[in-house]
Amino acid sequence: MLALLGGNGALIVAMWIRHGGLSTLGSASADLTAAGELTALLGTYAALVQLLLMSRSPVIEQLAGLDRLAHWHRWLGFSCTVLICGHVVLTTTGYALGDGSSVAAEAWTLLTTYPWMLMAAAGTACLLMVAVTSVRIARRRLRYETWHFVHLYAYLAIALSLGHQLAVGNDLSTDPVARIYWIGLYAVVAGCVLAFRVGHPLRLALRHRLRIAQVVPEADGVVSIYVTGRDLEQLRARAGQFFRWRFLAGDGWWKAHPFSLSAAPNAGFLRLTVKAVGDGSGDLQRLVPGTRVVAEGPYGIFTAERRSRAGVLLIAGGVGITPLRALLEELGGRGSVTLLYRASSWDDVLFRAEIDELVRARRGTVHYLVGRRGTAGLPDDPLSARSLRGLAPDVRERDIFLCGPPGLVSSVCASLRELGVPDAQIHHERFALL
Ligand SMILES: Cc1cc2nc3c(=O)[nH]c(=O)nc-3n(C[C@H](O)[C@H](O)[C@H](O)COP(=O)(O)OP(=O)(O)OC[C@H]3O[C@@H](n4cnc5c(N)ncnc54)[C@H](O)[C@@H]3O)c2cc1C
C-alpha cells in the first residue's frame, strides 16, 4: 500500500517536472509560481490519500491497523494544510512579482477575476477550520460530535477545489492525460468513500437485519447489548475486533460509535458491552430489545491471528476488558494464558464469573489488580515494569494483548519495552481515536 501511495506521489512530481518544473530562466516570479503549483498538487494529493485511508475500507484497516491509520491521517492532515497554504502564498507572490503589483492587490485580482477562485478560497477556509479544530489543545475542548461535524467540511474543501485545479493549474489545464489521471484519483477516492461509508453499512443492514435481542446490566453504568440477525457467521468477525454501531432509536441513526465485541462472535449473537462515559454511550444504556441496528465492520487487527508465541499475556485497563474477554474465549490449546485486569474498584470489574470460568478451562491465571493507587496490598503502579516482571516472569516469551484508555496503553507499552519485549509481540487497542 505504501509503495502504491509513494509511487503516485512520485508520478505527480514527475508530471510537474514534465510541465516545466522550476523555471530554467531563473525568474523569481516563475520559480515561485511553479513551486506553488507543486505544493498545490502534493497538498491535494495528501488530502485525497487522507480520505482514502479514512474511507473505512476493511482491507486498508486490516493492512495498517486503526492506530497507525489515525496517526498517518493526523500527520497527512497537517502536511496538506501547510502545502495548500504554501501554494496560496507562493503563487500569489509569484504572480504579484510578475505583474509588478503588491501581494494584496494581486490576491484581490486573483479572487475576483480567475475562474473557480472563490470556490477554491472557500475550500481553503474549510480546510483551515478543520486543521485548527484538530490541534490537540482545541480538540480537547470540543465535544466529539462538534469536532467530527467540522471535520466533514474537509470533503467540501476537496470537492470545491477540483474546478479551480482543472481550470487554472498549469499541469492540469493543458495536458489531457494529466487531467484524466487527476480526475481518476478523485473518482477512486470518492468511490471508496461511498462504497465503504455508505454502501457497506447499507449492504450489511439489508443482508443481516440486525436487531437488539437483549440488554443486560453488567455493572453501574455498563450494559451488554446482544445483537441478533441473519447469517451472522458470514460477517466473518473475529474475537478482538470492533464494529461501528448505529442504533436506530431516537437520534441514534446519525451517530456511529466504535465498540468491540465482548464475546467471541457466533451464529446466534454478537455481544458488545458499553460503559456510559458521555451522552452517546449514556443513551445506549436505555436501549430496548427489538431496536434495529446498523453495524459497520468488522474492523481491527487485534486478533489471535497476530500471535507469534505460544504464551499469551492479556492486559486490560477498565472497560478495555471487552475485546480481551472475547479473545480469551478464542485462545487456548497451545501455550499458557495469563490475564491482568486493572480496575479502580471491584464494582468496575466486569464479567468476573465468565472470566474465572474461561481461565479455569484454559488452565490459565488471572490477576485482578483492583483499587486506586496507594490501596493497601497493591503496588503503587500495578502495571509498572517491575510489577509486570513479578506477575509474568516470562513476559518476553509471550505475545501481549493490551487494551484500555490511551494513557494506560502508552504507559504499559513503555513498561513492556523496558522489559525488552519486542514491539512485534505487543498488540494493543486504544479506546479512543486520535
Ligand atoms: C476501537 C474502539 C473500541 C472501543 N470499544 C469499546 C467497548 O467495547 N466498550 C466501551 O464502553 N467503549 C469502547 N470504546 C470507547 C467508545 O467508543 C466511547 O467511549 C464512546 O464512543 C463514547 O461516546 P459518548 O458520546 O458517550 O462520549 P463523548 O463524551 O461524546 O466522548 C468521549 C470520548 O469518546 C470518544 N468518542 C466519542 N464518540 C466517538 C465516536 N463516534 N467514534 C469514536 N470515538 C468517539 C472520543 O475520544 C471522545 O473524546 C471503544 C473505542 C474504540 C476507538
PDBQT file of the ligand as one rigid body, heavy atoms in Angstrom, charges set to zero:
ROOT
HETATM    1  C1  LIG A 501     -11.706   0.677  18.605  1.00  0.00    +0.000 C 
HETATM    2  C2  LIG A 501     -12.536   1.111  19.809  1.00  0.00    +0.000 A 
HETATM    3  C3  LIG A 501     -13.225   0.165  20.525  1.00  0.00    +0.000 A 
HETATM    4  C4  LIG A 501     -13.986   0.548  21.647  1.00  0.00    +0.000 A 
HETATM    5  N1  LIG A 501     -14.661  -0.407  22.354  1.00  0.00    +0.000 NA
HETATM    6  C5  LIG A 501     -15.369  -0.049  23.447  1.00  0.00    +0.000 A 
HETATM    7  C6  LIG A 501     -16.070  -1.040  24.230  1.00  0.00    +0.000 A 
HETATM    8  O1  LIG A 501     -16.025  -2.252  23.952  1.00  0.00    +0.000 OA
HETATM    9  N2  LIG A 501     -16.785  -0.608  25.299  1.00  0.00    +0.000 N 
HETATM   10  C7  LIG A 501     -16.852   0.718  25.659  1.00  0.00    +0.000 A 
HETATM   11  O2  LIG A 501     -17.537   1.055  26.624  1.00  0.00    +0.000 OA
HETATM   12  N3  LIG A 501     -16.184   1.670  24.952  1.00  0.00    +0.000 NA
HETATM   13  C8  LIG A 501     -15.465   1.319  23.850  1.00  0.00    +0.000 A 
HETATM   14  N4  LIG A 501     -14.800   2.291  23.120  1.00  0.00    +0.000 N 
HETATM   15  C9  LIG A 501     -14.942   3.696  23.522  1.00  0.00    +0.000 C 
HETATM   16  C10 LIG A 501     -16.268   4.226  23.000  1.00  0.00    +0.000 C 
HETATM   17  O3  LIG A 501     -16.286   4.253  21.584  1.00  0.00    +0.000 OA
HETATM   18  C11 LIG A 501     -16.503   5.656  23.501  1.00  0.00    +0.000 C 
HETATM   19  O4  LIG A 501     -16.464   5.628  24.909  1.00  0.00    +0.000 OA
HETATM   20  C12 LIG A 501     -17.854   6.168  23.066  1.00  0.00    +0.000 C 
HETATM   21  O5  LIG A 501     -17.902   6.314  21.652  1.00  0.00    +0.000 OA
HETATM   22  C13 LIG A 501     -18.099   7.496  23.763  1.00  0.00    +0.000 C 
HETATM   23  O6  LIG A 501     -19.193   8.154  23.194  1.00  0.00    +0.000 OA
HETATM   24  P1  LIG A 501     -20.015   9.244  24.038  1.00  0.00    +0.000 P 
HETATM   25  O7  LIG A 501     -20.841  10.026  23.075  1.00  0.00    +0.000 OA
HETATM   26  O8  LIG A 501     -20.725   8.610  25.153  1.00  0.00    +0.000 OA
HETATM   27  O9  LIG A 501     -18.898  10.101  24.716  1.00  0.00    +0.000 OA
HETATM   28  P2  LIG A 501     -18.381  11.575  24.483  1.00  0.00    +0.000 P 
HETATM   29  O10 LIG A 501     -18.387  12.248  25.817  1.00  0.00    +0.000 OA
HETATM   30  O11 LIG A 501     -19.056  12.232  23.342  1.00  0.00    +0.000 OA
HETATM   31  O12 LIG A 501     -16.878  11.276  24.058  1.00  0.00    +0.000 OA
HETATM   32  C14 LIG A 501     -15.930  10.735  24.935  1.00  0.00    +0.000 C 
HETATM   33  C15 LIG A 501     -14.736  10.309  24.086  1.00  0.00    +0.000 C 
HETATM   34  O13 LIG A 501     -15.108   9.117  23.369  1.00  0.00    +0.000 OA
HETATM   35  C16 LIG A 501     -14.594   9.170  22.026  1.00  0.00    +0.000 C 
HETATM   36  N5  LIG A 501     -15.737   9.123  21.091  1.00  0.00    +0.000 N 
HETATM   37  C17 LIG A 501     -16.942   9.668  21.249  1.00  0.00    +0.000 A 
HETATM   38  N6  LIG A 501     -17.739   9.392  20.200  1.00  0.00    +0.000 NA
HETATM   39  C18 LIG A 501     -16.987   8.677  19.354  1.00  0.00    +0.000 A 
HETATM   40  C19 LIG A 501     -17.231   8.120  18.070  1.00  0.00    +0.000 A 
HETATM   41  N7  LIG A 501     -18.400   8.214  17.468  1.00  0.00    +0.000 N 
HETATM   42  N8  LIG A 501     -16.210   7.479  17.453  1.00  0.00    +0.000 NA
HETATM   43  C20 LIG A 501     -15.005   7.363  18.075  1.00  0.00    +0.000 A 
HETATM   44  N9  LIG A 501     -14.725   7.847  19.293  1.00  0.00    +0.000 NA
HETATM   45  C21 LIG A 501     -15.689   8.507  19.919  1.00  0.00    +0.000 A 
HETATM   46  C22 LIG A 501     -13.825  10.451  21.890  1.00  0.00    +0.000 C 
HETATM   47  O14 LIG A 501     -12.443  10.172  22.131  1.00  0.00    +0.000 OA
HETATM   48  C23 LIG A 501     -14.358  11.324  22.972  1.00  0.00    +0.000 C 
HETATM   49  O15 LIG A 501     -13.387  12.234  23.415  1.00  0.00    +0.000 OA
HETATM   50  C24 LIG A 501     -14.053   1.920  22.011  1.00  0.00    +0.000 A 
HETATM   51  C25 LIG A 501     -13.356   2.869  21.259  1.00  0.00    +0.000 A 
HETATM   52  C26 LIG A 501     -12.602   2.486  20.182  1.00  0.00    +0.000 A 
HETATM   53  C27 LIG A 501     -11.857   3.532  19.397  1.00  0.00    +0.000 C 
ENDROOT
TORSDOF 0
